[in-house]
Amino acid sequence: MSDDTTAALQALIKQVETLTATVTDQQKRMDSLHDFNGRVLDEKKDMQRQLEQQAAKDAKMADAGLERGSDGNYYLKGAEPKHRLTRAEARDPATYRAAKEAAAKAGAKLEIVDLDKPADSHQRGRPEVDTSLTTTLIRDDDQKVAYMRRDVMASDTRQYRQLRADGMTVKPWDQPDDLPQHMRTKLALMEKANAPD
């Protein structure tokens, strides 16, 4: 083989190696982009589901003659307390003074609400347990966490105690949305495996 042919082959091999490295890097970027897009879509679906649930709750409350106030609580239509400021509004001295005077003239108390503070669970109530699922226990052995459906946790204390004795942290769930994303995926696979053919 001539020196020119050898040099050309070596140059071609270097180009193929460079191209292979470039394609591998692009594939890694595409994989991470795919994972990112999957997470974003999951978050979007979760947000959409929450908005739909809130809209359904608002409609149900409206049928009962209630409307949601600025603090997220429900009041009889038109009965939301008028003398109320958010914590951010109350930080402005002029706004606070004016609202305090207006409340005093009306013989009411000025209320400061914290919109960032989560509502107490006793005010929210618990969601219904999804008993349509056959899977009641999902184990995350890597994290030493067992997710047990709330109704089963209450009725099968023996299994709960055994999990605790095995060193597992037991967490309750009512709906699949209560589970972390990787556990939702595992639940879906378990449900698919348990489904009749």
ABEGO torsion letter per residue (X at the ends): XBAAAAAAAAAAAAAAAAAAAAAAAAAAAAAAAAAAAAAAAAAAAAAAAAAAAAAAAAAAAAAAGBBBBAAGBBBBBGABBABBBBAAAAABAAAAAAAAAAAAAAGBBBBBBBAABBBBAAAAEBBBBBAABABABBBBAAAGBBBBBAAAAAABAAAAAAAAAAGBBBBBBABAAABBAAAAAAAAAAAAAABBX
